[in-house]
Amino acid sequence: METTIRSNQTRSTNRTSQATSTTTTAFWDKMEFNRFGIISILVVFIGCIGGIAAAYGAQDNALKIALIAFPTIISLALVLAVAPMRAIIYLSGVAVLLDLIILIF
């Protein structure tokens, strides 16, 4: 007794494309590669700007000190947590922007 099994299988392939361009991907890859150099610059820069803003811009107001301290500490916590560089740089930018706004006003 001879049995032949025939199975017809269909193959389907899905091709996905990313919406991001290669230049932004290359930029963030370069930032991840240079992580330790960028982080050391950010820690010094954020620490100095935050200290100056806390000393001269927020002497008498607890809300201003909180607006300086929280983004600064969270960005430094992201550095310690080895978060993606995109998150570290964005939050560091927010921290520096808030520091400068409080220092100026």
Stockholm file with secondary structure:
# STOCKHOLM 1.0

chainA/1-105         METTIRSNQTRSTNRTSQATSTTTTAFWDKMEFNRFGIISILVVFIGCIGGIAAAYGAQDNALKIALIAFPTIISLALVLAVAPMRAIIYLSGVAVLLDLIILIF
#=GR chainA/1-105 SS CCCCCCCCCCCCCCCCCCSSCHHHHHHHHHHHHTHHHHHHHHHHHHHHHHHHIIIIICSSCHHHHHHHHHHHHHHHHHHHTTCCHHHHHHHHHHHHHHHHHHHHC
#=GC SS_cons         CCCCCCCCCCCCCCCCCCSSCHHHHHHHHHHHHTHHHHHHHHHHHHHHHHHHIIIIICSSCHHHHHHHHHHHHHHHHHHHTTCCHHHHHHHHHHHHHHHHHHHHC
//
